[in-house]
Amino acid sequence: MLAIISHPDCLLHDTGSNHPESPDRLHAINNQIIMSGLDFIVQKYDAPLISRDQLKRVHDCAYIDRIFAMAPEQGSVVIDSDTVMSPGTLQAAQRAAGAGILGTDLIMKGEAGQIFCAVRPPGHHAEHNKAMGFCLFNNIAIAAAHALAEHGLKRIAIVDFDVHHGNGTEDTFKNDKRVLFCSSFQHPFYPHVERVLDTPNVVYVPFPAGTDGPSFRKAITEHWLPALNDFRPQFLFISAGFDAHVLDDMSELSLVEADYGWITSELVLIAKAHGHGRILSMLEGGYELGALARSVVSHLKALLD
């Protein structure tokens, strides 16, 4: 069974006018889900607020305290050139991270097979003690850490097909042999991190500007899929960014909805072969609203199959 976890609080994160990471992203996704008919098929859950103890599995205590202390009662607080906090941001971020905790528990209890977390703010750029790139808490890393700590799993894979490298997720797990992290991204591009060569549990697939769907599929087939099958993950987590779409002007890659459906189908096969079909997918990027919404529906249909 496919489930979607979200919460109205995720709309309260106000990034200001003309910011690409806006509440309209969730509105567009929800509308497209309804138009596709998936609304009648999927189970829906409200994301809980995450606890500080759960955040501490990934983030420094002083950093968590700082984020909570910075939350404004009015106006906004600028963390960096991309990342801001409004009065509703902390609540939204706690819901976004809490979605992954709930989703992991539902899957491990057998109450869902695959879950998509339609939440914001995104998370994969957030490092141990640093917010950046629209991200405050690393939602996918927190969910994976919860699976390791509470459910006794020994092999977890995190795959990230956002157009930007998930530097925060790598920062969390780069030396953890229990976790295989596969990341595809445009390069050179934000966050402009250098590839680390001495982390065997990280599989990079960097793409030059202009990369299209066939080239993307070829590289994933040659690099990600063998590594994932060799690792045999018991649970597969997805940082699902849709900003490599040809219509999204946040990047210079040329993927289309069918490419997101294809990669999701390949990941479903791996999850079924090694991890009882367990998949938790977390929304990351994707800023051209129509392309984002259609790509998410393609992703969800592939998860259902």
Secondary structure by P-SEA (a helix, b strand, c coil): cbbbbbccccccccccccccccaaaaaaaaaaaaaacccccbbbbbbcccccccccccccaaaaaaaaaaccccbbbbcccccccccaaaaaaaaaaaaaaaaaaaaaaccccbbbbbcccccccccccccccccccaaaaaaaaaaaccccccbbbbbbcccccaaaaaaaccccccbbbbbbbbcccccccccccccccbbbbbbcccccaaaaaaaaaaccaaaaaaacccbbbbccccccccccccccbbbcaaaaaaaaaaaaaaaaacccbbbbbbbccccaaaaaaaaaaaaaaaaac
